[in-house]
Amino acid sequence: MSQQSPVRVFVVVNTASDDARTLARSVIAALGDAGAKVGGVAHDIESLELDDSSGVDVIADDFPAGSAEADVVVVFGGDGTILRAAEVAAPGTPLLGVNLGHVGFLAEAEPEDVTFVVESLIDRRWEVEERTRLNVTLQREGRQVDGTWALNEVSLEKAARERMINVLVEVDGRPLSRWGCDGVVCATPTGSTAYAFSAGGPVVWPEVAALLVVPLSAHALFARPLVVSPSSSISLDVDPGSAAVLWADGRRTIDVLPGDRLVVTADPTPVRFARLAPAPFTDRLVAKFDLPVEGWRGRQRS
């Protein structure tokens, strides 16, 4: 039997967190001792102040060049850091998050699981889970002038605090409703526990193929959250006189002018996550939101 080549790990770190930097240093040392090849975003690696005499083979690089050669991207931080990694990682490289944030819905492991994480990485024991991401294009006078993508959601929001925007919502080429509102959130099932959830949208299990449309403080008779087909095209037409801004995952912005149109669809390229111990989403939901389940008399999982 041929011996497996050393695992190649690319790290992304929340450099503002002392805990994240400390944990990243210990994991990198353990991986290096096992012969793994470790790289990372240059700024992140520099912030760790690694000892040159440690013998760890660390190659600092910027995305996407470094991550394209990696087997897995390991992220030390909260959901925001994971979104940063997803934003710049090479397509197809799975992400594995170690939660050092608050809720950490996107993370796979907690800091106390770090030994299991290291062992799993060294032995290449992980499964890949694919998550839908969104593609959004900005059209102006019939021409595409900008665009971006998102893992959680894209949100069209009013540019002026004192003035709402008027948006005509269209699904699959047919008009649905006109909303006078603070904005509209279009989300993936992954993003259903993020901004869309805060806006009153439903929680959607990640394996469900669907897209969400959630109005923000809409002044309309029909202004309920919508769940549409993953193959649907969602268009948001901004009325003349309404200035807005587009946010993608709360990280990237595009200015939206009066009369612009946004077209949101599911992107054919998913975001991939590395899962070490696959578990039902229900358990993750209960743990992350600390939901009251005391007294449950169902069958315990073996």
Secondary structure as UniProt FT lines:
FT   STRAND          8..13
FT   TURN            15..16
FT   HELIX           18..33
FT   TURN            34..35
FT   STRAND          37..41
FT   HELIX           42..48
FT   HELIX           52..54
FT   STRAND          58..61
FT   TURN            63..66
FT   HELIX           67..69
FT   STRAND          72..77
FT   HELIX           79..88
FT   TURN            91..92
FT   STRAND          95..99
FT   TURN            105..106
FT   HELIX           111..113
FT   HELIX           114..122
FT   TURN            123..124
FT   STRAND          127..131
FT   STRAND          134..140
FT   TURN            141..142
FT   STRAND          143..150
FT   STRAND          153..158
FT   TURN            161..162
FT   STRAND          165..171
FT   TURN            172..173
FT   STRAND          174..181
FT   STRAND          183..187
FT   HELIX           190..193
FT   HELIX           195..198
FT   TURN            199..200
FT   TURN            206..207
FT   STRAND          211..216
FT   STRAND          226..228
FT   TURN            230..231
FT   STRAND          234..238
FT   TURN            240..241
FT   STRAND          244..248
FT   TURN            249..251
FT   STRAND          252..256
FT   TURN            258..259
FT   STRAND          261..266
FT   STRAND          271..275
FT   HELIX           281..289
FT   TURN            294..295
//
